[in-house]
């Protein structure tokens, strides 16, 4: 149960409903326990009246005794039915409180997990598998809900019913109660042993299920690669191998559960036999009546389902504990990028990198090495270099998805770490390399940049990114739904849709991370011209491996192996830096 302690805050949040639920369980069981007493009294009355009827044979009082017996049986019958109805009503109220609470906590837990995921840094997602993240927020939370709902309900029901039944049994016959409860220590030992097995096997099952989910997600996301390399059979075999492993682990848990329930029934059966045997001896000695024996048998049968459900409850609790531990593993991850406390931000002067170095923590690769430069508001900056030179890392630093390993990034003289992340990122429009698009309409993908954007503003942003004409020619135009990650669009179309999404945000700073690599040189020149006009007075970072010769930049930063090889304007760099001259000559050849 130690792994489930973190759920106590949710249970405390709904303590009022839970308290009502516990009260309803107790009341329901109270009316259930009263019924055997009524039956016992009715049986003793019947036996007594039958004996009186036999003794009154031939007398006029015989009819009165029969009439009185019928009246008493009707009264007891009505009482038993009334108690049964009250028991059912309170059981209904029980489910309307405890089970509803479990659903509310399920909602809260999923919401908290999602919120926590959204606060974690990029480094966390580089290390984690998407399938595993999905499995924890879906399957593991469902396992936890089974503990919060059915397991809690039946545990309270078992505890309250056992206390009420045992109390009633002891009041009637302490000696017979002792014989009935002798098997309980064996029950406790078996529960302890089997629960540990269930916990261990449940953990392995959830881990394997995460593996299956991750594997499925990767195969379906990369289905074009799988098909192009004709690896369908190989991947199917690998998936089948993992499925078989999951099946074997699940069957091992099934075998444990299959052993547990018959064991519970056996122990309850032994208790029933003990009641009948020792109860018969006590009836023979006159210590108890036949009605009392029947009452005891009913009590034992009343405990049959709650006791046999202990195995099921133990299985649910152990599976929930294994799942909650996996959930808590992610809750224990704290954001590597803590939020700053300066919420009033107005970028008005400059952004400066001061001796910035960065080493990727998961690979140990040094992406930036002592990089220093300063740009002013309204500058248009180009950052060029070969693959792996550190261009994208500078974009990550500007967005603060990573913090420098050493050095500082200053915005208007204030360390970027001190600024509120959400407020700062609202000032930035970012077009990443991978051009991620959602499985939604083209309109909604562009509107993602600004929720309140009108249709006219969306079309204007698309026109500026040179994709409006192509969208208009589609059968449903802007209402066309694109596949997952924009799979139904070409690389150039995805890039231009991403640019439109950034433009509609109307940001103070725009970062294009190799955002025009999939378009031809003429389209790139047209987009660059639009950006030149639209972002006059605003700051533009164009991170690329090639430059449009017609675009004027205030500064061009040339990166090599994570260091600044050169910095300056076009005229100076073209004649002083061979690498820059090569890139520019290559760009001219492409555009010709």
Secondary structure, 3 states (H helix, E strand, C coil): CHHHHHHHHHHHHCHHHHHHHHHHHHHHHHHHHHHHHHHHHHHHHHHHHHHHHHHCCCCCHHHHHHHHHHHHHHHHHHHHHHHHHHHHHHHHHHHHHHHHHHHHHHHHHHHHHHHHHHHCCHHHHHHCCHHHHHHHHHHHHHHHHHHHHHHHHHHHHHHHHHHHHHHHHHHHCHHHHHHHHCCHHHHHHHHHHHHHHHHHHHHHHHHHHHHHHHHHHHHHHCHHHHHHCCCHHHHHHHHHHHHHHHHHHHHHHHHHHHHHHHHHHHHHHHHHHHHHHHHHHHHHHCCCCHHHHHHHHHHHHHHHHHHHHHHHHHHHHHHHHHHHHHHHHHHCCCCCCCCCCECCCCCCCEEEEEEEEEECCCCCCEEEEEEEEEEECCCEEEEEECCCCCHHHHHHHHHCCCCCCEEEEEECCEEHHHECHHHHHHCEEEECCCCCCCCCEHHHHHHCCCCCCCHHHHHHHHHHCCCHHHHHCCCCHHHCECCHHHCCCCHHHHHHHHHHHHHCCCCCEEEEECCCCCCCHHHHHHHHHHHHHHCCCCEEEEEECCCCCCCCCCEEEEEECCEEEEEECHHHHHHHCHHHHHHHHHHHHHHC
